[in-house]
Amino acid sequence: MVYCSLFVLLFFFFVSFYPSFFFFFFPFFFQKKIKTFFFFFFFFFSFFFFFCSLFFSFFFVFSFPFFL
């Protein structure tokens, strides 16, 4: 169960952070304003997903013995 929660946490972390780094490292696809908008949007969105996944992973790890 701990490994499952860690896998979910890492999955949400990489999936949410990938678009922000994509828009940051490939600026020739977009204009400057669009690139910065998408970068900050995906960056804050990724932090939101990261903390949500962190909360749910710890919740599942610590509440799993009570459900047994």
C-alpha positions in Angstrom: 0.0 0.0 0.0 2.9 2.3 0.7 4.4 1.6 -2.7 1.0 2.2 -4.4 0.7 5.6 -2.7 4.2 6.5 -3.7 3.6 5.5 -7.2 0.5 7.7 -7.3 2.4 10.6 -5.9 5.2 10.3 -8.4 2.8 9.8 -11.2 0.9 13.0 -10.4 4.2 14.8 -9.9 5.6 13.9 -13.3 2.4 14.3 -15.2 1.7 17.7 -13.7 5.2 19.1 -14.0 5.9 17.8 -17.5 3.9 20.5 -19.4 5.4 23.4 -17.5 9.0 22.2 -18.4 7.9 21.5 -21.9 6.7 25.1 -22.4 9.8 26.4 -20.6 12.4 24.5 -22.6 10.8 24.8 -26.0 10.1 28.5 -26.4 10.2 28.5 -30.2 6.8 26.9 -30.4 5.0 29.8 -28.7 5.2 33.5 -28.4 6.6 35.0 -25.3 3.3 36.0 -23.6 1.6 32.7 -24.3 4.7 30.8 -23.1 4.8 32.6 -19.8 1.1 32.2 -19.3 1.1 28.5 -19.9 4.3 28.1 -17.8 2.8 29.8 -14.7 -0.6 28.1 -15.2 0.9 24.6 -15.4 3.3 25.4 -12.6 0.7 26.3 -10.1 -1.6 23.6 -11.4 1.2 21.1 -10.8 1.7 22.3 -7.3 -2.0 21.8 -6.7 -1.8 18.3 -8.0 1.3 17.6 -6.1 -0.1 18.6 -2.8 -3.4 16.8 -3.5 -1.6 13.6 -4.4 0.6 14.0 -1.3 -2.4 14.4 0.9 -4.2 11.4 -0.6 -1.2 9.2 -0.5 -0.6 9.9 3.2 -4.3 9.5 3.9 -4.4 6.1 2.2 -1.2 5.0 4.0 -2.3 6.0 7.5 -6.0 5.1 7.1 -5.5 1.7 5.4 -5.0 -0.3 8.7 -8.3 1.1 10.1 -10.2 -0.2 7.1 -9.0 -3.8 7.7 
